[in-house]
Amino acid sequence: MTSIEDTKKEMRKYEETRNAFYDHFDNTIKKLENGQFDFSQAQNLDAQEIYELFFKLDYQARKIRGLLIEARDIKVG
């Protein structure tokens, strides 16, 4: 079974990855007055770069999901 310290480490990685994903948006997409991203003005987004950031985020989320299922002995199927 995965230790709590290993799980915490993976959670920190997830937070770092999530922050990097949103930092990219913050640095490349203007926001509306209500704070939402204005995607209509984001004409020069690099799809490959966004995919790579999302893939890292999704990978880390799936990794944590597995750890939590293991830690709680959850039956998912």
C-alpha positions in Angstrom: 0.0 0.0 0.0 1.2 3.5 -0.8 2.3 5.5 2.3 0.6 8.7 3.3 3.9 10.6 2.6 4.0 9.3 -1.0 0.4 10.3 -1.5 1.0 13.8 -0.1 4.0 14.1 -2.5 1.8 13.2 -5.5 -0.9 15.7 -4.3 1.8 18.4 -4.2 2.9 17.5 -7.7 -0.8 17.7 -8.8 -1.1 21.2 -7.3 2.2 22.3 -9.0 1.0 20.9 -12.4 -2.5 22.5 -12.0 -0.9 25.9 -11.2 1.4 25.6 -14.2 -1.6 24.9 -16.4 -3.5 28.0 -15.1 -0.4 30.2 -15.1 -0.1 29.6 -18.8 -3.7 30.8 -19.3 -3.1 33.8 -17.0 0.0 34.7 -19.0 -1.6 34.3 -22.5 -5.3 35.0 -22.2 -6.9 38.3 -21.2 -9.7 38.2 -18.7 -13.2 39.7 -18.8 -14.3 42.1 -16.1 -15.9 39.2 -14.2 -12.5 37.3 -14.0 -13.3 34.7 -16.6 -10.8 34.0 -19.4 -11.8 35.8 -22.7 -11.2 33.0 -25.1 -12.7 35.0 -28.0 -9.6 37.2 -27.8 -7.1 34.3 -27.5 -6.2 33.9 -31.2 -2.6 32.8 -30.8 -2.8 29.9 -28.4 -0.4 27.1 -29.1 -2.6 24.0 -29.1 0.4 21.6 -28.7 1.6 23.5 -25.6 -1.8 23.5 -24.0 -2.2 19.8 -24.8 1.1 19.0 -23.1 0.2 21.0 -20.0 -3.2 19.3 -19.9 -1.7 15.9 -20.4 0.6 16.4 -17.4 -2.4 17.6 -15.3 -4.6 14.7 -16.4 -1.8 12.1 -15.8 -1.2 13.4 -12.3 -4.9 13.3 -11.5 -5.2 9.7 -12.7 -2.2 8.8 -10.6 -3.7 10.3 -7.5 -7.0 8.6 -8.3 -5.3 5.2 -8.3 -3.5 6.0 -5.0 -6.8 7.0 -3.4 -8.6 3.9 -4.7 -5.8 1.8 -3.3 -5.7 3.6 0.0 -9.4 3.2 0.6 -9.8 -0.2 -1.0 -12.5 1.3 -3.2 -14.2 -1.0 -5.8 -14.8 0.9 -9.0 -16.0 -1.9 -11.3 
